Structures are given as structure tokens and as C-alpha cells.
Amino acid sequence: MFLIPVVMIFTKLLALNGAIYAQPVADIISTLITIPLAIKVKNDLKYSLKLN
């Protein structure tokens, strides 16, 4: 989801090194977005199990 835009931006800024650094940066961005969503889903599941 983030890799292609990050590659495009980083290659403009850092040339070939930008392509190398793009993958870890895209992974970090994805992780930072996924963690809060996973916490919310976990809490929602815990709440719905209490209702049953």
C-alpha cells in the first residue's frame, strides 16, 4: 500500500539509495498504522464476547 509511493518519493530525493531505503520505511509506516487497528479490533472482540 505504501511501497510504491515511498519508492517514487525517495528515488526523487535520494536517487538509487532512495529505492534501497523505501522498503523499510514503507514497512514501518504500515506497522504504525496496523498496531492501533489491531488493538481496536482486539478490544471490540473482547467487548462482544462479554455481551454473549
N, C-alpha and C positions, 0 to 999 in steps of 0.2 A: 504494500500500500504506500509506503514511504520511500522505497528504494529508488525508483525511477526519478521522482522529483529531486531527491537528495543528490543523486548522481549528476543530474543536469546542473544543479546549482554549484556543487562542489567542483565539477570539472571546469566551470567558468572561472571560479575563484582560485583553484589550486592546480589546474592543469591535470596531468596524469596522477599526481598524488591525490587529487580530489576523488578520483574513481576508486582508489585504494581505501580511502577513509570513509567513503559513503556507506558501505555495508555495515560497519559497526555503529555508525551514527544512526542509521535507519533502524537497526535492531534496538538501540537504546530508546529511541522515540517510541517505537512500538511497545516496548516493555513498560515505559512510563504511562502509556495510555491503557494498557491491558490490566495493570495492577489495580487501579481504582475500580474498573469494571468488574474484575473478578471478586473483589471484596463486596461490591454491591450485590452481585448475584448470590454469593455465599450467604450474606445477611438475609436476602429475600427468601432463599430456600429454607434457612433456619426458621424464619418467621412463619412461613407457610406450613412447615412441619409441626410447629407449636399449635396451629389452628386445628389440625386434624387430630 
